[in-house]
Amino acid sequence: METTITTVVTGVEQVTPGFVRVRVTTPGEQWVSTGAADEFIHVEVGADDVDAGDGHTSRHYSVSKVLSDGFEMEIALHGHGPGARWGQRVRPGDAVEVSEPKAYYAPPSAAHRRVLVGDATALPAIARILAEANPDESFSVVIELASMADLRELPSAADVRVEWRIGGNGYAPSVLCSELKGLLPGLRDAAHEPYVWVACEASESRRIRQNLRKEAQLPMAVMRIVGYWHGDKDHIMSVWNSLTEEQLAHAASIWREDRSDEENWVEYEPFLRSLGV
């Protein structure tokens, strides 16, 4: 994991059957919010495996609320992996190692129309984005759940239309790409493109990215597509662990710090496809 900060759990709340909210305090001024509404941290959960390509045994969680002495994060209890197990057993008083926050959500100032699309793991970030939105913003939102038992109110000062769908989340085929295909044409006009933010299972996020680029021809500057988790992690790990030193070096050379992630994906996507992932 990156630079680690030791936090202490001060509260654990079952928000819905599929979500646990964990409140932590942070020491002094060590943890500083990015200010972005979808900021996230890596949390050391005691995993005994290593995520493909990043060397971490931690898991990625959204910061659902920033507090004066710490923050809240929400854990989606999907599947039976180390993150879900940690979310089920964490208790007040536990010490938790977390990273400094990072974020993806960065709409252009001129784009007042926003599109948010995500599966259950994106729900905490979507909730915070909407809660911190301004009255002059307009949002079209599609959220895919495994169960409507996890549906919640999403208060906002903005103009918001939310569509809830059942699918994906490791239990069924995802409907997010098809939903976005149907939604986007009605939101575009000759003068302005909407800002599109997507967070979901990694293979579905890649499918959506390809659709937005090739079929919708959406400019990279007005979209941010993120894979929050891997539904086919065992296969990915097997492929990644079999790469030669030359292939690993090539992968590292593709992902450059002098360009945006969406620009990097133009080259990285064909590379992943060549590996069969």
PEDACOR-V35062 format. One record per residue. N is the residue number from 1. RES is the residue in three letters. NEAR is the number of other C-alpha atoms within 10 Angstrom. Layout:
[[N;RES;NEAR] [N;RES;NEAR]]
This chain:
[[1;MET;16] [2;GLU;11] [3;THR;9] [4;THR;16] [5;ILE;15] [6;THR;15] [7;THR;21] [8;VAL;18] [9;VAL;20] [10;THR;16] [11;GLY;16] [12;VAL;20] [13;GLU;12] [14;GLN;14] [15;VAL;14] [16;THR;15] [17;PRO;13] [18;GLY;19] [19;PHE;22] [20;VAL;20] [21;ARG;19] [22;VAL;23] [23;ARG;23] [24;VAL;22] [25;THR;20] [26;THR;20] [27;PRO;12] [28;GLY;9] [29;GLU;8] [30;GLN;11] [31;TRP;20] [32;VAL;13] [33;SER;18] [34;THR;13] [35;GLY;11] [36;ALA;18] [37;ALA;26] [38;ASP;24] [39;GLU;22] [40;PHE;22] [41;ILE;19] [42;HIS;22] [43;VAL;22] [44;GLU;20] [45;VAL;20] [46;GLY;13] [47;ALA;16] [48;ASP;9] [49;ASP;12] [50;VAL;12] [51;ASP;19] [52;ALA;17] [53;GLY;13] [54;ASP;8] [55;GLY;10] [56;HIS;16] [57;THR;18] [58;SER;24] [59;ARG;22] [60;HIS;18] [61;TYR;25] [62;SER;26] [63;VAL;27] [64;SER;26] [65;LYS;20] [66;VAL;15] [67;LEU;13] [68;SER;7] [69;ASP;12] [70;GLY;21] [71;PHE;20] [72;GLU;20] [73;MET;20] [74;GLU;24] [75;ILE;25] [76;ALA;23] [77;LEU;20] [78;HIS;17] [79;GLY;13] [80;HIS;9] [81;GLY;10] [82;PRO;18] [83;GLY;23] [84;ALA;19] [85;ARG;16] [86;TRP;19] [87;GLY;20] [88;GLN;16] [89;ARG;8] [90;VAL;17] [91;ARG;16] [92;PRO;13] [93;GLY;12] [94;ASP;13] [95;ALA;15] [96;VAL;18] [97;GLU;17] [98;VAL;24] [99;SER;19] [100;GLU;19] [101;PRO;19] [102;LYS;17] [103;ALA;16] [104;TYR;17] [105;TYR;19] [106;ALA;15] [107;PRO;18] [108;PRO;12] [109;SER;7] [110;ALA;10] [111;ALA;15] [112;HIS;16] [113;ARG;19] [114;ARG;21] [115;VAL;21] [116;LEU;23] [117;VAL;26] [118;GLY;28] [119;ASP;26] [120;ALA;27] [121;THR;27] [122;ALA;24] [123;LEU;28] [124;PRO;23] [125;ALA;27] [126;ILE;25] [127;ALA;19] [128;ARG;21] [129;ILE;20] [130;LEU;22] [131;ALA;17] [132;GLU;14] [133;ALA;18] [134;ASN;14] [135;PRO;11] [136;ASP;10] [137;GLU;15] [138;SER;20] [139;PHE;21] [140;SER;20] [141;VAL;22] [142;VAL;24] [143;ILE;25] [144;GLU;26] [145;LEU;23] [146;ALA;20] [147;SER;15] [148;MET;13] [149;ALA;10] [150;ASP;15] [151;LEU;18] [152;ARG;11] [153;GLU;6] [154;LEU;15] [155;PRO;13] [156;SER;17] [157;ALA;14] [158;ALA;16] [159;ASP;15] [160;VAL;18] [161;ARG;11] [162;VAL;13] [163;GLU;11] [164;TRP;13] [165;ARG;19] [166;ILE;19] [167;GLY;19] [168;GLY;20] [169;ASN;22] [170;GLY;14] [171;TYR;14] [172;ALA;10] [173;PRO;11] [174;SER;21] [175;VAL;17] [176;LEU;25] [177;CYS;21] [178;SER;11] [179;GLU;16] [180;LEU;21] [181;LYS;15] [182;GLY;10] [183;LEU;15] [184;LEU;17] [185;PRO;10] [186;GLY;8] [187;LEU;13] [188;ARG;13] [189;ASP;9] [190;ALA;5] [191;ALA;5] [192;HIS;12] [193;GLU;20] [194;PRO;23] [195;TYR;25] [196;VAL;26] [197;TRP;21] [198;VAL;29] [199;ALA;25] [200;CYS;28] [201;GLU;24] [202;ALA;18] [203;SER;16] [204;GLU;25] [205;SER;23] [206;ARG;18] [207;ARG;12] [208;ILE;20] [209;ARG;25] [210;GLN;17] [211;ASN;17] [212;LEU;21] [213;ARG;14] [214;LYS;9] [215;GLU;10] [216;ALA;13] [217;GLN;10] [218;LEU;19] [219;PRO;12] [220;MET;18] [221;ALA;15] [222;VAL;16] [223;MET;24] [224;ARG;21] [225;ILE;25] [226;VAL;22] [227;GLY;16] [228;TYR;20] [229;TRP;18] [230;HIS;17] [231;GLY;17] [232;ASP;13] [233;LYS;14] [234;ASP;12] [235;HIS;14] [236;ILE;19] [237;MET;16] [238;SER;11] [239;VAL;14] [240;TRP;18] [241;ASN;12] [242;SER;11] [243;LEU;13] [244;THR;10] [245;GLU;9] [246;GLU;9] [247;GLN;14] [248;LEU;14] [249;ALA;11] [250;HIS;13] [251;ALA;17] [252;ALA;12] [253;SER;11] [254;ILE;14] [255;TRP;16] [256;ARG;12] [257;GLU;9] [258;ASP;8] [259;ARG;9] [260;SER;13] [261;ASP;17] [262;GLU;17] [263;GLU;14] [264;ASN;15] [265;TRP;18] [266;VAL;15] [267;GLU;13] [268;TYR;19] [269;GLU;14] [270;PRO;12] [271;PHE;16] [272;LEU;14] [273;ARG;9] [274;SER;9] [275;LEU;12] [276;GLY;10] [277;VAL;16]]
